[in-house]
Structure formats: structure tokens, C-alpha cells
Amino acid sequence: MIKLSIPFLLTSLLLVTNCSTENTPIYTLSTNVNPSEAGLVNPPSGEYDEGTEVELMATPNEHWIFNGWQGDHSGSENPATITMNSDKNITALFIEREYPLTIEIIGEGTVSEEVIQAKTEDYPFGTVVQLTANPTEGWGFVGWEGDLDGNENPKTITIDEDKSVTAVFEIQSFSITVQVEGKGNVTLNPEKDEYTHGEEIVATAEAEEGWIFSHWEGDITGDENPINITVDGYKNITAVFEENRTELKGIISTNTILGLSESPYQLSGKVQIAYGTTLEIEEGVKIYGGNNVIEVFGDLLILGSNSSKVKLEHVHIQPGNNSIDELYHIEIHHAKMIGGELYSPGGGSTYGSITLKNSFLYEVNRSGFTETFMYIWYPQNDSYVEENIFYNAGRISIGHRDADVYVRNNLFFRDQELSNEIGYAIENWASYDNSKTVLKNNTFANTQGIAVSLPSGYDSASLDATENYWNTTSSAVIEGMIFDKNDDLSVNEEIPFEPFLNEADSNTPVLPDSLK
């Protein structure tokens, strides 16, 4: 007697079980034609995995018409799709065409016939036939000729005498629409208004100086360049170009100038300007921040001009956590800032000063309804914020002891929801000793929110808001734009606002028409 060990039996059982569960059932498809000389069915037969979808196409021979399916599939749809969930035997039924109809083809395609109404015993003619033109791929049906006209498809014809019909097909042609994002151009070879179906063309993207080709979008994708295109329909393609950017990150410890020749620049990490070091940014330069930080321990000079501004997108500029013996200075002229932050609170002590003039700030220190602020914290030298446009930007929050802060001839504009208690433009929370915030000749464009405020609980907060334009001449409306001791008794004092300007000061910028 042969004895088998228990481990051997278990292993054998597992092998058998695994084989039976991993195999997918296979089913047989058998197709037939009735009568056998009437046509054919494709595919004729075969074996398929369970769940496979198979398309059956019945094609009649001359003088025959497909009349439906019989067996494990019924109906008259042709082609028909079946799902293999068992063995199937299917027959295509054809009937002999007994009516006198001749069909011709111009171009590439076929015409299928379906009897809508058979002839009666009383009339030798009278059969109504529906004709359907089926163009070959890449061809289009144009219309009927002979005893039918027009381009309706399908279309019926009554056989009341010998009839002859011609179906006309034309090869299709398609246009290629090319668009460009960025700066560059696209050439097509060959270059034509329209291309025939199946034609091969080559698209080549060529970047302008200072730009690089990035990728394709639309009906072609990827970054292959040049790229081959097979025309199989109308196509819309876009070539995306990106500026060739100079990477910038790390500590700058020697005097550095960012010039136009290597612009634009991309911050790929935090940039720190060391004490005793100056980073100068020349007019016309673009810097893309990616929400990275320029942290200033030394001097930052952004020196645009009225005709060639410095453009900063999503750049965060903030003072470093320094000592009172090593002052920083931030000076910005003629800049256009989109997003990012400027002088936002960093959580530590900072000592220095800021000058911001003739600049446009859009959603700086503010993203949607999330807001921070420009935090002028005890500047060591007089600071200046003058002739700027703050568009949907965070407020300026000011506290000082040893120096004054001048906020003059600025436009503050919001088209977003306004805070009820905190000024969307100016807040003062400390004015120690004889230091002051000089708030003159500004335009506060929004009358539906608080523009200027003093916070509650700060016993040295003080602000004089006279000689500003509030976009109204109503004292009652202006009072509603101010938050002070009249609104909360824990606020240090009232904010005087009269006399006020009856119109905007001529040196205060106005909102461009494109932003109104």
C-alpha cells in the first residue's frame, strides 16, 4: 500500500482548486446562413472568453436582402452585438429580392435594403424599400441620383416600375485648427486649408526667444515635437509654451542684480537676503514665486519704472527675524504684484522700514475670503506707502514708536465681501510717543464696509483720517466706514474725518477701465 502524507494531499488539493478558479469559461459561437447561397455572416464562428462582446454582421449577396436573426439571437438589427455568456447558435435569414431595383455606387460605401411594405397579389410592383447609405470609414454620403434624389438617409422608394438608384460617396476632408498658449508658433507640413481622411501631417512647435515648448493640448497630447498626426476628423490642437525661467533660491550674501537678460525668474525655494547685502531687481523683470518667500535681512530694492514695471506673481516678501542693530530695508517702486504677500506678520520681532510707491497690488495678502495684512510693526525709520492701488488686497495694520508712517494718495478698492469691524484699508493699533500715521489724500472706494479702524483694547491706538476722499460727501455714510470709540467703548478714541475731500486728489491713481 502507498501512503501519502497529509501535507502532500493538502498541496494537491490547493493546486486543483487554484486551477479551477483561475480559468475563465470559454464558449463556442456557431453562425449559419439561410438559405446558404443568400449571403454570409462575419465572424463565421469561433471560441470566446465569457463576457466577450462580439459584433455580428450579415452581408447579403446580390438579389438578396437580410431579413433578421434566428436562434440564440433575434431581431433585425445589423450589425448586432451579442455577449458570450453561453454557447450560441445563430442564423442570419435572407429573402430573395423580387422587385426590379438596380443600385450603383460612386465612391466607397454600401447600400442596405429593407422591405417596408411587400407587394400585394394584385400588383406586380408596389414594394416599398428603405435604402440606407453606409459610407466606408473616411468617406461621407453626398446624396442619391437616378430614381432617387436629395441627401436624406435612409430614404424609401416605391418599386412601381424598374428602378435604378445611385448612391454617391465622397472622401471626407477636415480642417486642423491650431491655437497657441504663450509665445511661439506652429507649422503644419503640408500646410493646407483641409486634409483628406487618413492623410499624414507633421506639426512642429517653434518657441519665441525666451520661451520653450512645453506640451500639446486638445486632440493631441504629450510633449513630442515635431509630432505626426493622422487625419481622421476635425482636430483642434494647442501648443503650450512656457517662459524659460531662471531658477532662484537660497541665501544671497553678495550684492546681486536681477536683470532683464535672465528674466523671468522662478523662485524654487526660500530666498534670504543677508544683512549688509543688497538684492536689486531692475525694471521689466518678472518673478514667479510659486508662493515661496523672499526673506529680507538686508536690503531689497525693486526698481521698476512707469513704462516698465517689475512683475511679481505669488511672491511672498517679508522681513527676517533680525535684531535692532541690523536693520533691513524694503523699497518697491513701480511694481505689479499678483497674489502672494507683502510685509505680512511672521511671528517674530523685525526691525527695519519699508517704502512702497506707484505700485499695483492685486489680491496681495488676501486670497478669496482668506486674509492676512501688511504689518508695519514698529519701523525704525520713516516708512512710506504712497500712490499705490490696492485691489482686493489685505489691509495695512500699523503700530509705531520711533518713526512715522506715511500713507498718502493710495486707492483702496474691493469688489469682494468686506469685514464689518476691521478696516479693509487702514488699521492703527499703536502710536507711541510723538510718532504718527499720516493718512492723507487717499481714496476709499467702497462705502459699504469699514475702511479705517482702531481695534478695541489698545490704549495707544490713534488715527487722524481727515483730508481723504470716501467716494461720498455724506458724513453719515463716512461715519459708517469708520470703526472707533463710537462703535465700541473699549476703543481708545474717535477717528476724526472732517474736513474730507469732495473728490479724489489729482495725485491719487484711479482704477483702470479694464478693472472697473
SEVEXFI-639419 format. One record per residue (C-alpha): residue number from 0; z, x, y. Coordinates in nm, 4 decimals, padded with zeros to 6 digits. Layout:
<pazas>
- NUM|Z|X|Y
...
</pazas>
This chain:
<pazas>
- 0|00.0000|00.0000|00.0000
- 1|-00.0917|00.1218|00.3540
- 2|00.1873|00.0824|00.6058
- 3|00.1072|00.0511|00.9760
- 4|00.3661|00.1364|01.2356
- 5|00.4770|-00.1245|01.4893
- 6|00.3547|00.0883|01.7891
- 7|00.0082|00.1067|01.6295
- 8|-00.0066|-00.2718|01.5852
- 9|00.1035|-00.3347|01.9422
- 10|-00.1544|-00.0902|02.0795
- 11|-00.4306|-00.2536|01.8756
- 12|-00.3262|-00.5993|01.9919
- 13|-00.3313|-00.4879|02.3581
- 14|-00.6793|-00.3375|02.3172
- 15|-00.8151|-00.6605|02.1694
- 16|-00.6508|-00.8683|02.4400
- 17|-00.7846|-00.6484|02.7211
- 18|-01.1422|-00.6558|02.5903
- 19|-01.1459|-01.0359|02.5621
- 20|-01.0157|-01.0959|02.9137
- 21|-01.2290|-00.8380|03.0935
- 22|-01.5686|-00.9617|02.9612
- 23|-01.7497|-01.2224|03.1751
- 24|-01.9180|-01.5024|02.9739
- 25|-02.2991|-01.4847|02.9568
- 26|-02.5130|-01.7990|02.9433
- 27|-02.8788|-01.8497|02.8483
- 28|-03.1319|-02.0245|03.0703
- 29|-03.4402|-02.1701|02.8991
- 30|-03.7215|-02.3224|03.1047
- 31|-04.0192|-02.5307|02.9917
- 32|-04.3280|-02.6914|03.1431
- 33|-04.4511|-03.0400|03.0570
- 34|-04.7401|-03.0599|02.9964
- 35|-04.7676|-02.6938|02.9104
- 36|-05.1016|-02.6420|03.0882
- 37|-04.9851|-02.8004|03.4156
- 38|-04.8095|-02.5035|03.5797
- 39|-04.5296|-02.2545|03.5440
- 40|-04.1614|-02.2063|03.6235
- 41|-04.0117|-01.8923|03.7659
- 42|-03.7928|-01.7423|03.6296
- 43|-03.9188|-01.8427|03.2848
- 44|-03.5874|-01.7746|03.1030
- 45|-03.3069|-01.5218|03.0863
- 46|-02.9382|-01.4474|03.0441
- 47|-02.6932|-01.4630|03.3357
- 48|-02.3263|-01.3973|03.4012
- 49|-02.1071|-01.7005|03.4510
- 50|-02.1221|-01.8260|03.8082
- 51|-02.4608|-01.6716|03.8896
- 52|-02.6814|-01.8870|04.1137
- 53|-03.0450|-01.8993|04.0019
- 54|-03.3337|-02.0345|04.2090
- 55|-03.5975|-02.2214|04.0047
- 56|-03.9490|-02.2535|04.1468
- 57|-04.2083|-02.4832|03.9902
- 58|-04.5706|-02.3957|04.0736
- 59|-04.8462|-02.6431|03.9731
- 60|-05.1889|-02.5333|03.8543
- 61|-05.4994|-02.6730|04.0225
- 62|-05.5285|-03.0514|03.9958
- 63|-05.1614|-03.0902|03.9003
- 64|-04.8542|-03.1967|04.1029
- 65|-04.4906|-03.1147|04.0416
- 66|-04.3052|-03.4373|03.9647
- 67|-03.9415|-03.3357|03.9097
- 68|-03.6893|-03.1681|03.6775
- 69|-03.5630|-03.2839|03.3388
- 70|-03.2870|-03.1700|03.1062
- 71|-02.9822|-02.9873|03.2403
- 72|-03.1075|-03.0345|03.5971
- 73|-03.2640|-03.3388|03.7614
- 74|-03.4187|-03.4321|04.0923
- 75|-03.7397|-03.3296|04.2678
- 76|-03.6155|-03.0536|04.4988
- 77|-03.8397|-02.7498|04.4692
- 78|-03.7275|-02.4771|04.4689
- 79|-03.3944|-02.5821|04.3146
- 80|-03.0735|-02.3769|04.2858
- 81|-02.8551|-02.4028|03.9759
- 82|-02.5214|-02.2424|03.8888
- 83|-02.4898|-02.0893|03.5416
- 84|-02.1699|-02.2371|03.4005
- 85|-02.3115|-02.3122|03.0550
- 86|-02.6304|-02.2638|02.8533
- 87|-02.9070|-02.4621|03.0233
- 88|-03.2434|-02.6005|02.9111
- 89|-03.4559|-02.7266|03.2000
- 90|-03.8096|-02.8669|03.2031
- 91|-04.0460|-02.8877|03.5003
- 92|-04.2520|-03.2072|03.4914
- 93|-04.6044|-03.2214|03.6317
- 94|-04.8528|-03.5063|03.6667
- 95|-05.2273|-03.4721|03.6871
- 96|-05.3717|-03.5313|04.0292
- 97|-05.6175|-03.8190|04.0050
- 98|-05.7110|-03.8545|04.3690
- 99|-06.0060|-03.6699|04.5304
- 100|-05.8381|-03.4215|04.7653
- 101|-05.9537|-03.0659|04.8328
- 102|-05.7137|-02.8242|05.0009
- 103|-05.8214|-02.4973|05.1621
- 104|-05.6073|-02.2178|05.3050
- 105|-05.6762|-01.9977|05.6078
- 106|-05.4296|-01.7100|05.6335
- 107|-05.1389|-01.6662|05.3946
- 108|-04.9404|-01.9604|05.2643
- 109|-04.9456|-02.2556|05.0254
- 110|-04.9573|-02.6346|05.0487
- 111|-04.7394|-02.8503|04.8257
- 112|-04.8273|-03.2097|04.7459
- 113|-04.6014|-03.5067|04.6776
- 114|-04.7267|-03.8540|04.5908
- 115|-04.5565|-04.1020|04.8213
- 116|-04.7410|-04.4130|04.7006
- 117|-04.9583|-04.4230|04.3893
- 118|-05.2914|-04.6055|04.3884
- 119|-05.2985|-04.9661|04.2555
- 120|-05.5128|-05.1031|03.9750
- 121|-05.7149|-05.2983|04.2268
- 122|-05.8325|-04.9954|04.4256
- 123|-05.9821|-04.6675|04.3003
- 124|-05.8441|-04.5000|04.6110
- 125|-05.5339|-04.5594|04.8217
- 126|-05.2936|-04.2909|04.7041
- 127|-05.0659|-04.1673|04.9844
- 128|-04.9876|-03.7969|04.9589
- 129|-04.7409|-03.5920|05.1626
- 130|-04.8660|-03.2390|05.2299
- 131|-04.6235|-02.9605|05.3185
- 132|-04.7490|-02.6282|05.4519
- 133|-04.5413|-02.3333|05.3290
- 134|-04.6183|-02.0101|05.5160
- 135|-04.5723|-01.6765|05.3436
- 136|-04.2994|-01.4600|05.4950
- 137|-04.4209|-01.3177|05.8248
- 138|-04.6754|-01.5952|05.8727
- 139|-04.6482|-01.9199|06.0687
- 140|-04.8106|-02.2577|06.0148
- 141|-05.0511|-02.3375|06.3014
- 142|-05.1991|-02.6738|06.2108
- 143|-05.4297|-02.8871|05.9965
- 144|-05.8079|-02.9042|06.0018
- 145|-06.0606|-03.1229|05.8243
- 146|-05.9442|-03.4730|05.7389
- 147|-05.6030|-03.3998|05.8940
- 148|-05.5320|-03.2692|06.2427
- 149|-05.2316|-03.1709|06.4509
- 150|-04.9458|-02.9454|06.3508
- 151|-04.6932|-03.1940|06.2146
- 152|-04.5410|-03.0581|05.8951
- 153|-04.5036|-03.2176|05.6482
- 154|-04.7756|-03.4783|05.7050
- 155|-04.9098|-03.7669|05.4957
- 156|-05.2700|-03.8505|05.4158
- 157|-05.4158|-04.1645|05.2576
- 158|-05.6860|-04.0957|04.9994
- 159|-05.9332|-04.3760|05.0714
- 160|-06.2353|-04.1525|05.0082
- 161|-06.2991|-03.7901|04.9167
- 162|-06.0782|-03.5830|05.1473
- 163|-06.0765|-03.2176|05.2432
- 164|-05.7876|-03.0587|05.4302
- 165|-05.7428|-02.7022|05.5550
- 166|-05.4005|-02.5549|05.6325
- 167|-05.4219|-02.2792|05.8935
- 168|-05.1662|-01.9977|05.8970
- 169|-05.1386|-01.7093|06.1424
- 170|-04.9419|-01.3912|06.1115
- 171|-04.6370|-01.4105|06.3388
- 172|-04.5726|-01.1814|06.6323
- 173|-04.2415|-01.1176|06.8039
- 174|-04.1176|-00.9626|07.1260
- 175|-03.8450|-00.6986|07.1448
- 176|-03.6022|-00.7409|07.4375
- 177|-03.4328|-00.4176|07.5443
- 178|-03.1194|-00.4011|07.7604
- 179|-02.9185|-00.1042|07.8844
- 180|-02.5442|-00.0745|07.9426
- 181|-02.4600|00.2277|08.1531
- 182|-02.7245|00.4649|08.2834
- 183|-03.0223|00.5529|08.0685
- 184|-03.3432|00.4043|07.9347
- 185|-03.5063|00.3082|07.6054
- 186|-03.8635|00.3751|07.4938
- 187|-04.0381|00.1909|07.2108
- 188|-04.3157|00.3532|07.0118
- 189|-04.5604|00.1869|07.0015
- 190|-04.4891|00.0036|07.3270
- 191|-04.6386|-00.3470|07.3257
- 192|-04.5548|-00.6947|07.4501
- 193|-04.5426|-00.8311|07.0939
- 194|-04.5313|-00.6892|06.7413
- 195|-04.6584|-00.8394|06.4167
- 196|-04.4238|-00.9180|06.1310
- 197|-04.3469|-00.6115|05.9241
- 198|-04.4595|-00.3661|06.1916
- 199|-04.2542|-00.0456|06.2193
- 200|-04.1442|00.0760|06.5629
- 201|-03.9202|00.3584|06.6814
- 202|-03.6594|00.3036|06.9571
- 203|-03.5365|00.6099|07.1455
- 204|-03.2436|00.6056|07.3886
- 205|-03.2503|00.8633|07.6686
- 206|-02.9394|00.9131|07.8845
- 207|-02.9473|00.9994|08.2534
- 208|-02.7780|01.3129|08.3790
- 209|-02.4017|01.2893|08.3411
- 210|-02.4273|01.0207|08.0727
- 211|-02.4520|01.0279|07.6922
- 212|-02.5894|00.7763|07.4447
- 213|-02.3061|00.6045|07.2572
- 214|-02.4429|00.3354|07.0241
- 215|-02.6679|00.0342|06.9748
- 216|-02.5591|-00.3288|07.0002
- 217|-02.7302|-00.6602|06.9324
- 218|-02.9793|-00.6924|06.6479
- 219|-02.9440|-00.3243|06.5607
- 220|-02.6155|-00.1350|06.5345
- 221|-02.4922|00.2171|06.4779
- 222|-02.5479|00.5393|06.6684
- 223|-02.8664|00.6696|06.5062
- 224|-03.1089|00.7893|06.7742
- 225|-03.4021|00.7548|06.7564
- 226|-03.3860|00.4588|06.5197
- 227|-03.6565|00.2885|06.3114
- 228|-03.6915|-00.0887|06.3432
- 229|-03.8824|-00.3181|06.1081
- 230|-04.0011|-00.6261|06.2964
- 231|-03.9005|-00.9399|06.1082
- 232|-03.8252|-01.1680|06.4030
- 233|-03.7435|-01.1701|06.7729
- 234|-03.4961|-00.8929|06.8489
- 235|-03.2573|-00.8231|07.1334
- 236|-03.1232|-00.4698|07.1387
- 237|-02.8848|-00.2966|07.3797
- 238|-02.8456|00.0774|07.4248
- 239|-02.4930|00.1650|07.5363
- 240|-02.4488|00.4799|07.7432
- 241|-02.1167|00.6313|07.8450
- 242|-02.0371|00.8794|08.1148
- 243|-01.9965|01.2343|07.9906
- 244|-01.6307|01.2815|08.0807
- 245|-01.4300|01.5993|08.1339
- 246|-01.1023|01.5832|07.9445
- 247|-00.7820|01.6407|08.1389
- 248|-00.4237|01.6668|08.0115
- 249|-00.1198|01.8946|08.0053
- 250|00.0651|02.0935|08.2707
- 251|-00.1198|02.2121|08.5824
- 252|00.0634|02.5209|08.7044
- 253|-00.2050|02.6800|08.9252
- 254|-00.3768|02.5256|09.2261
- 255|-00.6630|02.3162|09.0907
- 256|-00.9533|02.1225|09.2443
- 257|-01.1210|01.8379|09.0558
- 258|-01.4757|01.8425|09.1928
- 259|-01.7754|01.6161|09.1691
- 260|-01.9695|01.8596|08.9493
- 261|-01.7466|01.7881|08.6471
- 262|-01.6767|01.4230|08.7286
- 263|-01.5934|01.1829|08.5721
- 264|-01.2639|01.2971|08.4230
- 265|-01.0789|01.1372|08.1340
- 266|-00.7015|01.1621|08.1012
- 267|-00.6411|01.2170|07.7297
- 268|-00.2656|01.2533|07.7723
- 269|00.0039|01.3045|08.0340
- 270|-00.0821|01.5371|08.3232
- 271|00.2035|01.7117|08.5036
- 272|00.1633|01.8910|08.8373
- 273|00.4232|02.1687|08.8528
- 274|00.6359|02.2322|09.1621
- 275|00.4615|02.4702|09.4019
- 276|00.1225|02.3657|09.2663
- 277|-00.1443|02.1503|09.4321
- 278|-00.3919|01.9294|09.2468
- 279|-00.6706|01.8282|09.4854
- 280|-00.9219|01.5569|09.3960
- 281|-01.2415|01.5660|09.6022
- 282|-01.4419|01.2725|09.7374
- 283|-01.6635|01.0822|09.4955
- 284|-01.4691|01.1874|09.1869
- 285|-01.3969|00.9296|08.9144
- 286|-01.0929|00.9472|08.6893
- 287|-01.0447|00.7224|08.3861
- 288|-00.6794|00.7140|08.2943
- 289|-00.6554|00.5125|07.9760
- 290|-00.3089|00.4208|08.1141
- 291|-00.1991|00.7842|08.0967
- 292|00.0275|00.9346|08.3623
- 293|-00.0180|01.1919|08.6372
- 294|00.3411|01.3042|08.6981
- 295|00.3877|01.4836|09.0299
- 296|00.6461|01.7591|09.0719
- 297|00.4267|01.9491|09.3211
- 298|00.1528|01.8152|09.5498
- 299|-00.1166|01.5622|09.4646
- 300|-00.3968|01.5303|09.7211
- 301|-00.6577|01.2593|09.6642
- 302|-00.9088|01.3107|09.9438
- 303|-01.1872|01.0551|09.9371
- 304|-01.3944|00.9547|10.2362
- 305|-01.5073|00.6260|10.3832
- 306|-01.8537|00.6713|10.2304
- 307|-01.7452|00.8324|09.9039
- 308|-01.4167|00.7063|09.7684
- 309|-01.2216|00.8575|09.4805
- 310|-01.2187|00.6028|09.1955
- 311|-00.9186|00.5756|08.9666
- 312|-00.9215|00.3349|08.6717
- 313|-00.5999|00.2650|08.4802
- 314|-00.4328|00.5816|08.6068
- 315|-00.0532|00.5889|08.6428
- 316|00.0638|00.8099|08.9326
- 317|00.4359|00.8613|08.9582
- 318|00.6782|01.1218|09.0921
- 319|00.8507|01.3538|08.8495
- 320|01.2245|01.3559|08.7888
- 321|01.2905|01.6512|09.0205
- 322|01.5666|01.7951|09.2388
- 323|01.6244|01.7613|09.6103
- 324|01.5443|02.1312|09.6505
- 325|01.1942|02.0947|09.5028
- 326|01.0203|01.8107|09.6819
- 327|00.6935|01.6540|09.5650
- 328|00.4296|01.5023|09.7937
- 329|00.1652|01.2440|09.7054
- 330|-00.1159|01.1936|09.9569
- 331|-00.4002|00.9500|09.8962
- 332|-00.6919|00.8794|10.1312
- 333|-00.9920|00.6516|10.0689
- 334|-00.9236|00.5783|09.7021
- 335|-01.0214|00.2791|09.4906
- 336|-00.7580|00.2102|09.2265
- 337|-00.8257|-00.0385|08.9470
- 338|-00.5250|-00.1200|08.7299
- 339|-00.2651|00.1384|08.6450
- 340|00.0433|00.2105|08.8519
- 341|00.1308|00.3919|09.1733
- 342|00.4781|00.5211|09.2501
- 343|00.6407|00.2878|09.0008
- 344|01.0093|00.3356|08.9128
- 345|01.0661|00.5967|08.6463
- 346|01.4348|00.5553|08.5764
- 347|01.5486|00.8878|08.7267
- 348|01.6052|01.0475|09.0675
- 349|01.2937|01.1536|09.2525
- 350|01.2743|01.3396|09.5817
- 351|00.9639|01.3574|09.7970
- 352|00.7284|01.1445|10.0031
- 353|00.4032|00.9506|09.9878
- 354|00.1088|00.8850|10.2168
- 355|-00.1378|00.6106|10.1223
- 356|-00.4188|00.5286|10.3627
- 357|-00.7554|00.3487|10.3741
- 358|-00.7485|00.2611|10.0049
- 359|-00.8212|-00.0426|09.7887
- 360|-00.5706|-00.1307|09.5151
- 361|-00.6685|-00.3956|09.2582
- 362|-00.4027|-00.5107|09.0116
- 363|-00.2130|-00.1863|09.0628
- 364|00.1491|-00.2239|08.9478
- 365|00.0501|-00.5631|08.8165
- 366|-00.1373|-00.6853|08.5087
- 367|-00.1796|-01.0614|08.4882
- 368|00.1719|-01.2001|08.5403
- 369|00.3452|-00.8778|08.4348
- 370|00.4542|-00.6948|08.7475
- 371|00.6217|-00.3722|08.8499
- 372|00.6217|-00.2349|09.2034
- 373|00.5592|00.0613|09.4285
- 374|00.9090|00.2091|09.4510
- 375|00.9639|00.4140|09.7670
- 376|01.3086|00.5484|09.6773
- 377|01.4915|00.7429|09.9459
- 378|01.1971|00.9522|10.0693
- 379|01.2896|01.2924|10.2071
- 380|01.0101|01.2870|10.4660
- 381|00.8495|01.0017|10.6585
- 382|00.6113|00.8062|10.4372
- 383|00.3033|00.6099|10.5391
- 384|00.1283|00.3086|10.3868
- 385|-00.1484|00.2185|10.6280
- 386|-00.4834|00.0354|10.6420
- 387|-00.4982|-00.0489|10.2730
- 388|-00.5974|-00.3607|10.0805
- 389|-00.3506|-00.4731|09.8134
- 390|-00.5404|-00.7240|09.5951
- 391|-00.3261|-00.8834|09.3227
- 392|-00.1097|-00.5718|09.3400
- 393|00.2641|-00.5397|09.2948
- 394|00.4939|-00.5413|09.5962
- 395|00.6265|-00.2393|09.7861
- 396|01.0014|-00.2004|09.7315
- 397|01.1686|00.0260|09.9888
- 398|01.5009|00.1977|10.0327
- 399|01.5675|00.4931|10.2666
- 400|01.8337|00.7062|10.4333
- 401|01.6873|01.0317|10.5641
- 402|01.3345|00.9259|10.6639
- 403|01.1352|00.6275|10.7882
- 404|00.8697|00.4301|10.6027
- 405|00.5683|00.3033|10.7995
- 406|00.3862|00.0019|10.6549
- 407|00.1142|-00.0829|10.9031
- 408|-00.2232|-00.2573|10.9147
- 409|-00.2373|-00.3491|10.5458
- 410|-00.3903|-00.6604|10.3898
- 411|-00.1819|-00.8219|10.1152
- 412|-00.3776|-01.0778|09.9125
- 413|-00.3057|-01.2636|09.5891
- 414|-00.5161|-01.5161|09.4024
- 415|-00.2578|-01.5335|09.1229
- 416|00.0755|-01.7106|09.0861
- 417|00.3333|-01.5933|09.3408
- 418|00.7040|-01.5231|09.2959
- 419|00.9456|-01.7692|09.4553
- 420|01.2106|-01.5220|09.5687
- 421|01.0685|-01.1694|09.5660
- 422|00.8171|-01.0797|09.8320
- 423|00.4661|-01.0265|09.6976
- 424|00.4158|-00.7725|09.9787
- 425|00.7342|-00.6045|10.1077
- 426|01.0953|-00.5811|09.9978
- 427|01.3661|-00.3669|10.1608
- 428|01.6936|-00.3051|09.9803
- 429|01.8403|-00.0135|10.1811
- 430|01.8168|00.1085|10.5422
- 431|02.0992|00.3591|10.5817
- 432|02.1979|00.5426|10.8983
- 433|01.9220|00.5141|11.1587
- 434|01.6314|00.5066|10.9117
- 435|01.3967|00.2117|10.9271
- 436|01.0995|00.0385|10.7709
- 437|00.8315|-00.0101|11.0370
- 438|00.6410|-00.3236|10.9374
- 439|00.3660|-00.3938|11.1920
- 440|00.0151|-00.5404|11.2185
- 441|-00.0103|-00.6381|10.8510
- 442|-00.1901|-00.9457|10.7230
- 443|-00.0054|-01.1616|10.4685
- 444|-00.2919|-01.3750|10.3426
- 445|-00.1070|-01.6126|10.1098
- 446|00.1021|-01.8808|10.2775
- 447|00.2154|-02.0452|09.9519
- 448|00.4511|-01.7702|09.8380
- 449|00.7223|-01.5340|09.9567
- 450|00.5612|-01.2377|10.1340
- 451|00.8624|-01.0499|10.2717
- 452|01.2151|-01.0410|10.1329
- 453|01.5633|-00.8917|10.1287
- 454|01.7453|-00.9014|09.7942
- 455|02.0873|-01.0582|09.7631
- 456|02.3909|-00.8344|09.7279
- 457|02.2539|-00.5303|09.9149
- 458|02.4666|-00.4834|10.2270
- 459|02.2347|-00.2282|10.3914
- 460|01.9079|-00.4170|10.3381
- 461|01.7291|-00.4697|10.6676
- 462|01.3797|-00.5526|10.7833
- 463|01.2014|-00.6387|11.1079
- 464|00.8849|-00.8422|11.0425
- 465|00.7712|-00.9064|11.3977
- 466|00.4125|-00.8476|11.5140
- 467|00.2427|-00.9290|11.1839
- 468|-00.0252|-01.1865|11.1019
- 469|00.0797|-01.4524|10.8494
- 470|-00.2522|-01.6362|10.8212
- 471|-00.0928|-01.9239|11.0114
- 472|00.0527|-01.9958|11.3542
- 473|00.3167|-02.2340|11.2200
- 474|00.6690|-02.0930|11.2464
- 475|00.7827|-02.3341|10.9763
- 476|00.5202|-02.2021|10.7354
- 477|00.6124|-01.8411|10.8172
- 478|00.9805|-01.9145|10.7536
- 479|00.8769|-02.0363|10.4089
- 480|00.7087|-01.6984|10.3445
- 481|01.0342|-01.5088|10.4051
- 482|01.3390|-01.4794|10.1801
- 483|01.6533|-01.3777|10.3708
- 484|02.0037|-01.4995|10.4626
- 485|01.8632|-01.8423|10.5462
- 486|01.7856|-01.8823|10.1761
- 487|02.0857|-01.7058|10.0200
- 488|02.4143|-01.6318|10.1967
- 489|02.4650|-01.3157|09.9871
- 490|02.1620|-01.1589|10.1577
- 491|02.2622|-00.9090|10.4268
- 492|02.0788|-01.0628|10.7245
- 493|01.7951|-01.2748|10.8533
- 494|01.4486|-01.1239|10.8939
- 495|01.3095|-01.1675|11.2477
- 496|00.9386|-01.2519|11.2580
- 497|00.8738|-01.3650|11.6155
- 498|00.6684|-01.2779|11.8048
- 499|00.3922|-01.2867|11.5457
- 500|00.0179|-01.2233|11.5724
- 501|-00.2130|-01.5215|11.6142
- 502|-00.4972|-01.3379|11.4440
- 503|-00.5415|-01.0299|11.2277
- 504|-00.5129|-00.6965|11.4047
- 505|-00.8533|-00.5337|11.4577
- 506|-00.7440|-00.2203|11.2707
- 507|-00.6352|-00.4130|10.9599
- 508|-00.9001|-00.4281|10.6853
- 509|-01.0413|-00.7620|10.5759
- 510|-01.1236|-00.8782|10.2278
- 511|-01.4870|-00.8030|10.1317
- 512|-01.7060|-01.1113|10.0955
- 513|-01.7676|-01.0216|09.7302
- 514|-01.3964|-01.0776|09.6550
- 515|-01.3424|-01.3962|09.8524
</pazas>
